[in-house]
Amino acid sequence: MMLARAAAALAVVVFSSAAAWGQGRTDVVTLLNGDRITGEILRLDRGRLEVKTDDAGTIDFEWDKIARVEAMRQFEILTSDGRRLLGSLGRTGDRLVLILGDDNALSLSMSEVTNIVPIGASFWAKLDGSFDAGFTYARSSGIAQTSVNSNTEFRRPAFLVQLTASATVTVRSDGNGRDDRADLALSYVRYRGRRWFVAGEGRLETNESLGLVLRSQIGGLAGQRVVNTNRAQLQLGGGLVVNDERGVDTEPTKNVEGLLVLRTSFYTYDRPKTNVDASVQYYPSLSDWGRQRLQVDGSVKREVWKDFFLALDAYDTFDSAPPNLSAARNDVGVVFSVGWSY
């Protein structure tokens, strides 16, 4: 009897799991050319809809090439004007999204919908990121340089957690001088209302060209998403940071600085996929009046094969009064690399 009950319980679990699995493959995507794809909608982000199918694996569709989406499951939906909605996706006309809530229905133009995430999606399904690496060597100068960049995001319609890292290691054949640099940052962004956000960030960085052994920094800011569409994003913000600086042959110092930030992205998924990202961070010192720091970063990534890309990264780091006054005030670099996105 005990064995029979255990077998019955196991059968219930197996069939329930199979049913749940099958439900995940019943979403329907209809393209503008009339093709219908049945699968599981994983997410819509940056103008790209990811759909997992039984026969063809995971397929990316450009959002502007889709006529309709239908799904009985529940989703979190973000619009270009900052609204966050919950509901399933009902049948409607071309280039429209019908959101079916508990007691209402709302029809939106597809251009207004910028993010779709299934409720209950796994942690790994919500991760997005990339990694790239590059290497250069000049025999005439005897200089070899290795660069790596990494970006990982845990994204939800209401918030974003981001971990970024970059490093450039330089080796000289004569053993003279060092200009290694590295940066590690963890940030949390919480979206408030339709367009506003608040954020906190911790950062560790070193730059031997500027005489900086280690800067430990923590801060917060608030700002506005000025643009949030399926083609581009633009954010502006301001806040305060505090840091501890340790320079070459100098005493540690603690500083309070203002912070002004501009971040923008442009992306297209017409083959090949292209992403352009840029950020500017300006730090006017409040504890060392007259000192100013500026960090400018830019990146262009172009897909050459599914999930593999070529990248061109550029940076400019400026400090009007570095910890070691004999060090350089400006560090500029351009890196060509090969990477992988996930």
Residue frames relative to the residue before (quaternion, step in Angstrom):
aa qw qx qy qz dx dy dz
M 1.0000 0.0000 0.0000 0.0000 0.00 0.00 0.00
M 0.6488 0.5098 -0.3159 0.4684 3.58 0.97 -0.89
L 0.6534 0.5172 -0.3087 0.4586 3.56 0.98 -0.87
A 0.6442 0.5248 -0.3180 0.4565 3.58 1.00 -0.82
R 0.6559 0.5051 -0.3111 0.4668 3.59 0.98 -0.86
A 0.6450 0.5167 -0.3251 0.4597 3.57 1.00 -0.84
A 0.6509 0.5126 -0.3144 0.4633 3.59 0.99 -0.84
A 0.6465 0.5136 -0.3220 0.4632 3.57 1.02 -0.81
A 0.6493 0.5141 -0.3191 0.4608 3.58 0.97 -0.87
L 0.6480 0.5177 -0.3170 0.4600 3.56 0.99 -0.87
A 0.6402 0.5269 -0.3265 0.4537 3.58 0.99 -0.80
V 0.6316 0.5316 -0.3320 0.4564 3.59 1.01 -0.82
V 0.6620 0.5100 -0.3061 0.4560 3.55 0.93 -0.94
V 0.6662 0.5154 -0.3017 0.4467 3.56 0.90 -0.98
F 0.7097 0.4506 -0.2732 0.4676 3.57 0.82 -0.99
S 0.6180 0.5311 -0.3496 0.4623 3.60 1.08 -0.65
S 0.6536 0.5050 -0.3133 0.4687 3.55 0.98 -0.85
A 0.6464 0.5190 -0.3208 0.4581 3.54 0.98 -0.85
A 0.6459 0.5166 -0.3247 0.4589 3.56 1.00 -0.79
A 0.6554 0.5038 -0.3142 0.4669 3.56 0.96 -0.89
W 0.6401 0.5225 -0.3236 0.4610 3.57 1.02 -0.83
G 0.6631 0.5114 -0.3073 0.4520 3.53 0.95 -0.87
Q 0.6185 0.5508 -0.3464 0.4406 3.58 1.04 -0.75
G 0.6466 0.5423 -0.3215 0.4295 3.56 1.08 -0.71
R 0.7085 0.4301 -0.2556 0.4977 3.61 1.22 -0.27
T 0.5596 0.6268 -0.3794 0.3873 3.59 1.17 0.39
D 0.4243 0.6721 -0.4917 0.3557 3.60 1.21 0.21
V 0.1937 -0.7928 0.5721 0.0814 3.57 -1.04 0.80
V 0.0916 -0.7677 0.6338 0.0225 3.54 -0.91 1.03
T 0.1138 -0.7906 0.6005 0.0387 3.58 -0.76 1.07
L 0.3021 -0.7695 0.5409 0.1551 3.56 -0.72 1.10
L 0.6580 -0.5213 0.3679 0.3998 3.57 -1.25 0.37
N 0.6704 0.4878 -0.3111 0.4647 3.60 1.13 -0.51
G 0.6345 -0.5686 0.3115 0.4208 3.59 1.30 0.13
D 0.5072 0.6457 -0.4323 0.3727 3.62 1.19 -0.22
R 0.1841 -0.7693 0.6053 0.0891 3.57 -1.09 0.84
I 0.0942 -0.7873 0.6090 0.0169 3.56 -0.86 1.01
T 0.1714 -0.7749 0.6033 0.0789 3.55 -0.82 1.05
G 0.2872 0.7528 -0.5463 0.2291 3.57 -0.81 0.99
E 0.5681 -0.5553 0.4706 0.3840 3.52 -1.19 -0.68
I 0.3307 -0.7403 0.5513 0.1969 3.59 -0.61 1.12
L 0.2440 -0.7907 0.5495 0.1151 3.57 -0.67 1.15
R 0.7349 -0.3242 0.2154 0.5554 3.58 0.95 -0.86
L 0.2489 -0.6885 0.6504 0.2024 3.49 -1.41 0.30
D 0.2063 0.7650 -0.5866 0.1677 3.58 -0.78 1.02
R 0.8519 0.0446 -0.0639 0.5179 3.57 -0.98 0.89
G 0.7137 -0.4886 0.2544 0.4327 3.56 0.93 0.93
R 0.6548 0.4757 -0.3125 0.4973 3.58 1.26 0.33
L 0.1833 -0.7735 0.6009 0.0836 3.56 -0.82 1.07
E 0.1813 -0.7850 0.5865 0.0832 3.59 -0.70 1.12
V 0.0232 -0.7953 0.6041 -0.0456 3.55 -0.80 1.10
K 0.2343 -0.7610 0.5908 0.1298 3.58 -0.84 1.01
T 0.1015 -0.8004 0.5905 0.0205 3.57 -0.78 1.09
D 0.5906 -0.5877 0.4196 0.3603 3.56 -1.24 0.41
D 0.7871 0.3726 -0.1708 0.4609 3.58 0.92 -0.88
A 0.7978 0.3090 -0.1401 0.4985 3.60 1.01 -0.77
G 0.5371 -0.6292 0.4112 0.3828 3.60 1.23 0.20
T 0.7155 -0.4002 0.3248 0.4716 3.59 -1.16 -0.60
I 0.1027 -0.7973 0.5947 0.0068 3.55 -0.82 1.09
D 0.2728 -0.7355 0.5994 0.1596 3.57 -1.10 0.80
F 0.0858 -0.7841 0.6140 0.0297 3.55 -0.92 0.98
E 0.4406 -0.6557 0.5406 0.2892 3.56 -1.04 0.78
W 0.5222 -0.6851 0.4181 0.2884 3.55 -0.78 1.09
D 0.7015 0.4617 -0.2878 0.4603 3.61 0.99 -0.71
K 0.6324 0.4984 -0.3463 0.4814 3.61 1.28 0.10
I 0.5981 0.5673 -0.3437 0.4497 3.59 1.33 0.09
A 0.3509 -0.7408 0.5386 0.1950 3.57 -1.00 0.88
R 0.8093 -0.0767 0.1068 0.5726 3.61 0.84 -1.02
V 0.1128 -0.7434 0.6495 0.1133 3.56 -1.32 0.39
E 0.0490 -0.7869 0.6151 -0.0022 3.56 -1.04 0.87
A 0.1752 0.7745 -0.5911 0.1417 3.60 -0.92 0.91
M 0.3793 -0.7358 0.5206 0.2090 3.56 -0.94 0.92
R 0.5686 0.6053 -0.3833 0.4041 3.60 1.22 -0.39
Q 0.5174 -0.6334 0.4829 0.3130 3.56 -1.31 0.30
F 0.0910 -0.7986 0.5950 0.0055 3.55 -1.04 0.90
E 0.3347 -0.6349 0.6397 0.2749 3.49 -1.42 0.27
I 0.0814 -0.8098 0.5810 -0.0053 3.58 -0.77 1.08
L 0.1460 -0.7754 0.6113 0.0615 3.55 -0.95 0.98
T 0.2337 -0.7810 0.5662 0.1217 3.58 -0.96 0.90
S 0.6754 -0.5189 0.3490 0.3909 3.55 -1.28 0.36
D 0.7051 0.4185 -0.2761 0.5015 3.61 1.14 -0.43
G 0.6720 -0.5707 0.2757 0.3831 3.61 1.23 0.46
R 0.4743 0.6640 -0.4625 0.3468 3.63 1.17 0.08
R 0.1793 -0.7512 0.6257 0.1099 3.57 -1.16 0.73
L 0.0499 -0.8247 0.5613 -0.0478 3.55 -0.60 1.22
L 0.2200 -0.7515 0.6083 0.1295 3.55 -1.25 0.55
G 0.4431 0.6937 -0.4986 0.2716 3.57 -1.00 0.78
S 0.5425 -0.5685 0.4926 0.3741 3.52 -1.37 -0.03
L 0.4564 -0.6779 0.5101 0.2683 3.58 -1.31 0.22
G 0.1765 -0.8341 0.5193 0.0588 3.55 -0.38 1.27
R 0.6239 -0.5361 0.4168 0.3867 3.52 -1.37 0.22
T 0.1118 0.7876 -0.5927 0.1261 3.55 -0.90 0.98
G 0.7123 -0.4464 0.3180 0.4384 3.59 -1.26 -0.21
D 0.7010 -0.4618 0.3391 0.4245 3.54 -1.34 0.16
R 0.8524 0.1297 -0.1496 0.4840 3.52 -1.21 0.85
L 0.5955 0.4932 -0.3860 0.5031 3.54 1.16 0.76
V 0.1928 -0.7409 0.6286 0.1366 3.56 -1.26 0.52
L 0.1642 -0.7811 0.5984 0.0694 3.57 -0.74 1.12
I 0.1380 -0.7982 0.5854 0.0340 3.57 -0.54 1.24
L 0.1531 -0.8041 0.5729 0.0421 3.56 -0.59 1.22
G 0.1443 -0.7993 0.5812 0.0495 3.57 -0.42 1.27
D 0.7565 -0.3688 0.2677 0.4692 3.57 -1.30 -0.17
D 0.8352 0.0653 0.0000 0.5461 3.57 0.91 -0.86
N 0.7551 0.2884 -0.2136 0.5487 3.60 1.17 0.39
A 0.2316 -0.7395 0.6132 0.1535 3.53 -1.35 0.22
L 0.0697 -0.7982 0.5984 -0.0006 3.55 -0.98 0.89
S 0.1802 -0.7812 0.5917 0.0841 3.55 -0.85 1.03
L 0.0455 -0.8054 0.5906 -0.0234 3.56 -0.83 1.08
S 0.5213 -0.5718 0.5183 0.3642 3.53 -1.25 0.41
M 0.5565 -0.6268 0.4188 0.3493 3.61 -0.97 0.75
S 0.6102 0.5581 -0.3614 0.4307 3.60 1.08 -0.55
E 0.6307 0.5359 -0.3312 0.4532 3.61 1.22 -0.39
V 0.6655 0.4902 -0.2970 0.4782 3.60 1.20 -0.46
T 0.0908 -0.8412 0.5330 0.0028 3.59 -0.57 1.19
N 0.8067 0.1118 -0.0487 0.5782 3.62 1.15 -0.39
I 0.0179 0.7685 -0.6389 0.0291 3.57 -1.00 0.92
V 0.0423 0.7893 -0.6093 0.0637 3.59 -0.79 1.04
P 0.4304 -0.6933 0.5019 0.2866 3.64 -0.77 0.90
I 0.4376 -0.6598 0.5394 0.2867 3.58 -1.00 0.77
G 0.7886 0.2670 -0.2199 0.5084 3.55 -0.81 1.02
A 0.3828 0.7175 -0.4979 0.3013 3.61 1.23 0.19
S 0.5716 -0.6247 0.4130 0.3353 3.56 -1.07 0.73
F 0.6750 -0.4888 0.3716 0.4092 3.55 -1.31 0.40
W 0.6897 0.4939 -0.2958 0.4392 3.59 0.84 -0.96
A 0.6334 0.5413 -0.3401 0.4360 3.59 1.08 -0.64
K 0.6828 0.4814 -0.2788 0.4736 3.58 1.23 -0.42
L 0.5573 0.5989 -0.3939 0.4190 3.58 1.28 0.01
D 0.0087 0.7672 -0.6407 0.0286 3.53 -1.12 0.77
G 0.2545 0.7924 -0.5273 0.1712 3.58 -0.95 0.71
S 0.2075 -0.7588 0.6020 0.1367 3.52 -1.37 -0.12
F 0.1112 -0.7613 0.6352 0.0674 3.52 -1.32 0.43
D 0.0749 0.7940 -0.6016 0.0452 3.59 -0.92 0.86
A 0.1032 -0.7869 0.6078 0.0267 3.55 -1.21 0.60
G 0.0483 -0.7977 0.6011 0.0045 3.55 -1.14 0.71
F 0.1067 -0.7882 0.6045 0.0449 3.57 -1.21 0.54
T 0.0009 -0.7839 0.6207 -0.0139 3.58 -0.98 0.87
Y 0.0073 -0.7841 0.6205 -0.0030 3.53 -1.20 0.64
A 0.1047 -0.7778 0.6187 0.0361 3.56 -0.95 0.97
R 0.3517 -0.7696 0.4927 0.2029 3.56 -0.41 1.21
S 0.6275 0.5717 -0.3443 0.4011 3.60 0.99 -0.81
S 0.7603 0.3272 -0.1865 0.5293 3.58 1.07 -0.76
G 0.3881 -0.7438 0.4677 0.2782 3.58 1.25 -0.28
I 0.5188 0.6359 -0.4073 0.4007 3.59 1.15 0.59
A 0.0673 -0.7690 0.6355 0.0179 3.57 -0.89 1.02
Q 0.0564 -0.8151 0.5763 -0.0190 3.56 -0.90 0.94
T 0.0953 -0.7819 0.6157 0.0220 3.55 -0.90 1.01
S 0.0454 -0.8061 0.5899 -0.0115 3.58 -0.88 0.97
V 0.0236 -0.7765 0.6297 0.0072 3.57 -1.08 0.78
N 0.0548 -0.7732 0.6315 0.0180 3.55 -1.18 0.69
S 0.0060 -0.7966 0.6038 -0.0283 3.56 -1.00 0.84
N 0.0048 0.7840 -0.6203 0.0250 3.55 -1.09 0.79
T 0.0194 0.7910 -0.6094 0.0501 3.59 -0.77 1.08
E 0.0667 -0.8092 0.5836 -0.0070 3.57 -0.88 1.02
F 0.1474 -0.7113 0.6781 0.1120 3.51 -1.19 0.75
R 0.0423 -0.8622 0.5011 -0.0605 3.53 -0.16 1.35
R 0.0234 0.7409 -0.6707 0.0248 3.49 -1.11 0.90
P 0.6421 -0.5216 0.3628 0.4290 3.62 -1.13 0.36
A 0.7366 0.4319 -0.2386 0.4626 3.62 1.05 -0.73
F 0.8220 0.0372 -0.0076 0.5682 3.62 1.11 -0.42
L 0.1954 -0.7543 0.6164 0.1137 3.53 -1.39 0.25
V 0.1038 -0.7466 0.6542 0.0615 3.56 -1.01 0.91
Q 0.0212 -0.8299 0.5550 -0.0529 3.56 -0.71 1.08
L 0.0868 -0.7655 0.6367 0.0326 3.56 -1.01 0.92
T 0.0035 0.8013 -0.5968 0.0419 3.58 -0.67 1.14
A 0.0021 0.7830 -0.6218 0.0171 3.54 -1.16 0.68
S 0.0630 0.7745 -0.6283 0.0387 3.55 -1.13 0.70
A 0.0235 0.7931 -0.6077 0.0350 3.54 -1.14 0.64
T 0.0723 -0.7568 0.6483 0.0408 3.52 -1.19 0.72
V 0.0764 -0.8020 0.5923 -0.0084 3.55 -0.62 1.18
T 0.1168 -0.8095 0.5752 0.0178 3.56 -0.75 1.11
V 0.0824 -0.7815 0.6181 0.0211 3.55 -0.94 0.96
R 0.1653 -0.7846 0.5942 0.0627 3.58 -0.85 1.06
S 0.5137 -0.6731 0.4385 0.3013 3.57 -0.91 0.88
D 0.6913 0.4643 -0.2840 0.4753 3.59 1.13 -0.59
G 0.4582 -0.7222 0.4162 0.3087 3.57 1.33 -0.11
N 0.5626 0.6128 -0.3862 0.3985 3.60 1.24 0.12
G 0.8572 0.1609 -0.1242 0.4731 3.53 -1.04 0.90
R 0.0933 -0.7659 0.6345 0.0451 3.54 -1.23 0.62
D 0.0419 0.7876 -0.6148 0.0006 3.57 -1.07 0.69
D 0.1593 0.7918 -0.5622 0.1778 3.57 0.92 0.97
R 0.0337 -0.7740 0.6317 0.0267 3.53 -1.25 0.56
A 0.0458 0.7829 -0.6193 0.0387 3.57 -1.18 0.63
D 0.0626 -0.7897 0.6102 -0.0120 3.52 -1.20 0.68
L 0.0053 0.7776 -0.6278 0.0349 3.57 -0.95 0.95
A 0.0545 0.8176 -0.5666 0.0866 3.61 -0.69 1.08
L 0.0981 -0.7570 0.6447 0.0413 3.54 -1.12 0.85
S 0.0145 0.8218 -0.5664 0.0608 3.58 -0.69 1.09
Y 0.1599 -0.7476 0.6375 0.0958 3.52 -1.30 0.56
V 0.0752 -0.7953 0.6015 -0.0016 3.56 -0.76 1.12
R 0.0927 -0.7844 0.6129 0.0237 3.56 -0.82 1.06
Y 0.2899 -0.7743 0.5412 0.1535 3.55 -0.72 1.11
R 0.1150 -0.7992 0.5899 0.0065 3.54 -0.83 1.10
G 0.8148 0.1149 -0.1120 0.5570 3.55 -0.85 0.95
R 0.7493 -0.4034 0.2755 0.4471 3.54 -1.15 -0.51
R 0.8377 0.1633 -0.0643 0.5172 3.60 0.98 -0.70
W 0.6420 0.5593 -0.3313 0.4065 3.60 1.14 -0.37
F 0.0635 -0.7816 0.6184 0.0515 3.53 -1.29 0.40
V 0.1649 -0.7244 0.6535 0.1450 3.53 -1.33 0.40
A 0.0577 -0.8238 0.5633 -0.0252 3.57 -1.02 0.76
G 0.1318 -0.7472 0.6434 0.1017 3.51 -1.30 0.51
E 0.0334 -0.8174 0.5748 -0.0180 3.58 -1.05 0.75
G 0.1334 -0.7417 0.6506 0.0942 3.51 -1.19 0.72
R 0.0299 -0.8238 0.5645 -0.0414 3.59 -0.91 0.89
L 0.0992 -0.7404 0.6619 0.0623 3.53 -1.21 0.74
E 0.1180 0.8081 -0.5707 0.0856 3.57 -0.85 0.89
T 0.0833 -0.7616 0.6407 0.0491 3.51 -1.29 0.56
N 0.0465 0.7857 -0.6138 0.0612 3.56 -1.09 0.74
E 0.2449 -0.8194 0.5015 0.1307 3.55 -0.13 1.28
S 0.5598 0.5943 -0.3957 0.4205 3.61 1.16 -0.44
L 0.7400 0.3722 -0.2011 0.5229 3.57 1.10 -0.75
G 0.5401 -0.6522 0.3901 0.3616 3.58 1.24 0.25
L 0.5104 0.6443 -0.4147 0.3903 3.59 1.19 0.48
V 0.2704 -0.7647 0.5678 0.1405 3.57 -0.65 1.15
L 0.7748 -0.1871 0.1455 0.5861 3.59 0.89 -0.94
R 0.0511 -0.7457 0.6632 0.0381 3.54 -1.08 0.86
S 0.1203 -0.7677 0.6283 0.0368 3.58 -0.75 1.14
Q 0.0223 0.8403 -0.5334 0.0946 3.58 -0.52 1.15
I 0.0124 0.7640 -0.6451 0.0063 3.54 -1.17 0.72
G 0.1533 0.8064 -0.5553 0.1335 3.56 -0.98 0.77
G 0.2421 -0.7520 0.5935 0.1538 3.51 -1.38 0.02
L 0.0289 -0.7961 0.6044 0.0078 3.53 -1.23 0.47
A 0.2107 -0.7309 0.6302 0.1559 3.52 -1.37 0.20
G 0.1030 0.8188 -0.5573 0.0911 3.56 -1.06 0.60
Q 0.4485 -0.6801 0.5252 0.2461 3.51 -1.35 -0.18
R 0.3555 -0.6783 0.5989 0.2341 3.52 -1.16 0.72
V 0.2240 -0.8152 0.5234 0.1065 3.55 -0.14 1.28
V 0.7802 0.0939 -0.0299 0.6178 3.58 1.05 -0.83
N 0.1332 0.7707 -0.6148 0.1015 3.59 -0.94 0.90
T 0.2385 0.7709 -0.5428 0.2329 3.56 0.13 1.34
N 0.6540 -0.5042 0.3863 0.4109 3.56 -1.32 -0.13
R 0.6985 0.4213 -0.2761 0.5084 3.59 1.26 0.15
A 0.8285 0.0455 0.0300 0.5574 3.59 1.05 -0.64
Q 0.1172 -0.7507 0.6442 0.0875 3.52 -1.36 0.41
L 0.0088 0.7737 -0.6334 0.0101 3.55 -1.16 0.68
Q 0.0123 -0.7987 0.6004 -0.0381 3.56 -0.78 1.09
L 0.0922 -0.7633 0.6383 0.0374 3.54 -1.13 0.83
G 0.1267 0.8107 -0.5618 0.1050 3.60 -0.93 0.84
G 0.1145 -0.7787 0.6124 0.0736 3.53 -1.35 0.23
G 0.1373 0.8002 -0.5732 0.1106 3.57 -1.15 0.58
L 0.5037 -0.6160 0.5108 0.3255 3.55 -1.28 -0.56
V 0.0596 -0.7687 0.6346 0.0538 3.57 -1.21 0.58
V 0.1597 -0.7283 0.6529 0.1330 3.53 -1.32 0.45
N 0.0048 -0.8188 0.5738 -0.0184 3.56 -1.04 0.73
D 0.2869 -0.6964 0.6293 0.1916 3.47 -1.41 0.33
E 0.1099 -0.8207 0.5605 0.0138 3.59 -0.62 1.16
R 0.0583 -0.7639 0.6425 0.0183 3.52 -1.07 0.88
G 0.1132 -0.8293 0.5470 0.0130 3.52 -0.44 1.28
V 0.6521 -0.4904 0.4025 0.4151 3.54 -1.38 0.09
D 0.8535 -0.0387 -0.0175 0.5194 3.59 -0.72 1.13
T 0.6114 0.5075 -0.3825 0.4715 3.61 1.01 0.78
E 0.5532 -0.5927 0.4656 0.3549 3.56 -1.26 0.35
P 0.5596 -0.5956 0.4444 0.3670 3.64 -1.08 0.62
T 0.0892 -0.7858 0.6107 0.0411 3.56 -1.11 0.72
K 0.2604 -0.7295 0.6094 0.1695 3.54 -1.27 0.54
N 0.0852 -0.8250 0.5583 -0.0227 3.55 -0.89 1.00
V 0.1991 -0.7233 0.6470 0.1367 3.51 -1.30 0.56
E 0.0009 -0.8198 0.5697 -0.0574 3.56 -0.75 1.08
G 0.4485 -0.6158 0.5648 0.3174 3.51 -1.28 0.41
L 0.1704 -0.7831 0.5899 0.0982 3.56 -1.25 0.26
L 0.0091 -0.7558 0.6546 -0.0135 3.53 -0.92 1.03
V 0.0829 -0.8262 0.5567 -0.0228 3.57 -0.77 1.08
L 0.0067 -0.7380 0.6744 0.0202 3.53 -1.20 0.76
R 0.0363 0.7830 -0.6191 0.0494 3.58 -0.82 1.03
T 0.0388 0.8008 -0.5953 0.0532 3.54 -0.93 0.89
S 0.0728 -0.7769 0.6251 0.0211 3.55 -1.21 0.64
F 0.0382 -0.7511 0.6580 0.0374 3.50 -1.21 0.68
Y 0.0394 0.8173 -0.5705 0.0711 3.59 -0.87 0.91
T 0.0464 -0.7706 0.6353 0.0179 3.49 -1.20 0.68
Y 0.2356 -0.7910 0.5529 0.1148 3.58 -1.02 0.82
D 0.3476 0.6550 -0.5555 0.3764 3.54 1.17 0.54
R 0.5048 -0.6945 0.4142 0.3022 3.58 -0.71 1.06
P 0.5498 -0.3032 -0.7760 0.0602 1.48 -1.67 1.87
K 0.6041 -0.5692 0.4157 0.3719 3.56 -1.22 0.57
T 0.0619 -0.7922 0.6072 0.0037 3.56 -1.05 0.84
N 0.0520 -0.7765 0.6279 0.0103 3.55 -1.02 0.92
V 0.0612 -0.7687 0.6365 0.0181 3.55 -0.95 0.95
D 0.0190 0.8040 -0.5914 0.0593 3.58 -0.69 1.13
A 0.0357 0.7909 -0.6096 0.0409 3.56 -1.05 0.76
S 0.0030 0.7902 -0.6128 0.0012 3.56 -1.12 0.66
V 0.1173 -0.7574 0.6397 0.0576 3.54 -1.20 0.70
Q 0.0184 -0.7843 0.6198 -0.0178 3.58 -0.84 1.03
Y 0.0880 -0.8073 0.5834 -0.0101 3.56 -0.64 1.19
Y 0.0952 -0.8137 0.5733 -0.0057 3.58 -0.76 1.14
P 0.0609 -0.7726 0.6311 0.0334 3.64 -0.31 1.16
S 0.4049 -0.7428 0.4789 0.2343 3.60 -0.72 1.07
L 0.2503 -0.7599 0.5842 0.1365 3.56 -1.07 0.83
S 0.7037 0.4279 -0.2623 0.5029 3.60 1.22 -0.34
D 0.7403 0.2181 -0.1589 0.6158 3.61 1.25 -0.35
W 0.2202 -0.8522 0.4579 0.1247 3.51 0.45 1.31
G 0.7544 0.3433 -0.2851 0.4814 3.55 -0.86 1.02
R 0.6060 0.5428 -0.3661 0.4517 3.58 1.18 -0.40
Q 0.0264 -0.7932 0.6082 -0.0141 3.57 -1.01 0.84
R 0.1009 -0.7689 0.6284 0.0608 3.53 -1.10 0.77
L 0.0632 -0.7882 0.6121 0.0070 3.56 -1.12 0.73
Q 0.0469 -0.7779 0.6267 0.0036 3.54 -0.96 0.96
V 0.0166 -0.7906 0.6106 -0.0430 3.57 -0.66 1.19
D 0.0082 0.7961 -0.6035 0.0441 3.59 -0.83 1.03
G 0.0107 0.7939 -0.6075 0.0232 3.55 -1.06 0.79
S 0.0208 -0.8050 0.5924 -0.0251 3.56 -1.09 0.70
V 0.0668 -0.7533 0.6532 0.0377 3.54 -1.10 0.84
K 0.0231 -0.8009 0.5978 -0.0255 3.59 -0.72 1.10
R 0.0443 -0.7984 0.6002 -0.0203 3.54 -0.89 1.01
E 0.4016 -0.7419 0.4896 0.2206 3.54 -0.67 1.13
V 0.1556 -0.7834 0.5969 0.0758 3.58 -1.00 0.93
W 0.7543 0.0245 -0.0145 0.6559 3.57 1.30 -0.39
K 0.6806 -0.4934 0.3124 0.4424 3.60 -1.08 0.49
D 0.8574 0.0299 -0.1039 0.5031 3.55 -0.73 1.25
F 0.6647 0.4232 -0.3253 0.5228 3.63 1.23 0.12
F 0.0218 -0.8323 0.5507 -0.0591 3.57 -0.89 0.92
L 0.3661 -0.6463 0.6123 0.2709 3.49 -1.43 0.23
A 0.1086 -0.8163 0.5670 0.0201 3.58 -0.95 0.87
L 0.1224 -0.7385 0.6576 0.0843 3.51 -1.21 0.68
D 0.0385 -0.8118 0.5815 -0.0367 3.57 -0.45 1.25
A 0.0348 -0.7848 0.6187 0.0027 3.55 -1.07 0.81
Y 0.0180 -0.7984 0.6018 -0.0008 3.57 -1.11 0.68
D 0.0770 -0.7574 0.6466 0.0478 3.53 -1.30 0.52
T 0.0428 -0.7971 0.6018 -0.0238 3.57 -0.57 1.20
F 0.0116 -0.8130 0.5803 -0.0455 3.58 -0.65 1.14
D 0.0249 0.7666 -0.6407 0.0362 3.57 -1.06 0.86
S 0.3464 -0.7765 0.4877 0.1981 3.58 -0.47 1.19
A 0.7880 0.1092 -0.0649 0.6024 3.62 1.21 -0.43
P 0.1098 -0.8292 0.5453 0.0554 3.61 0.34 1.22
P 0.6918 -0.4936 0.3176 0.4207 3.62 -1.20 0.49
N 0.7354 0.2431 -0.1635 0.6110 3.57 1.04 -0.76
L 0.3601 -0.7918 0.4500 0.2020 3.59 -0.28 1.27
S 0.6314 0.5274 -0.3454 0.4515 3.60 1.20 -0.30
A 0.5550 0.6138 -0.3895 0.4044 3.59 1.26 -0.18
A 0.6391 -0.5093 0.4045 0.4105 3.56 -1.30 0.26
R 0.3973 -0.7195 0.5196 0.2335 3.57 -1.18 0.55
N 0.7804 0.2613 -0.1259 0.5539 3.58 1.21 -0.34
D 0.0427 -0.7767 0.6284 0.0032 3.57 -1.06 0.85
V 0.0119 -0.8109 0.5819 -0.0610 3.57 -0.57 1.21
G 0.0819 0.8113 -0.5750 0.0661 3.56 -0.97 0.80
V 0.1245 -0.7482 0.6471 0.0773 3.55 -1.29 0.57
V 0.0545 -0.8170 0.5731 -0.0319 3.57 -0.76 1.09
F 0.1724 -0.7461 0.6357 0.0977 3.55 -1.00 0.93
S 0.0650 0.8294 -0.5448 0.1046 3.58 -0.70 1.06
V 0.3558 -0.6805 0.5958 0.2352 3.52 -1.43 0.15
G 0.0075 0.8486 -0.5263 0.0525 3.60 -0.82 0.91
W 0.3109 -0.7124 0.6052 0.1720 3.47 -1.48 0.05
S 0.1920 -0.7782 0.5900 0.0972 3.57 -0.98 0.87
Y 0.0829 -0.7998 0.5944 0.0146 3.57 -1.16 0.64
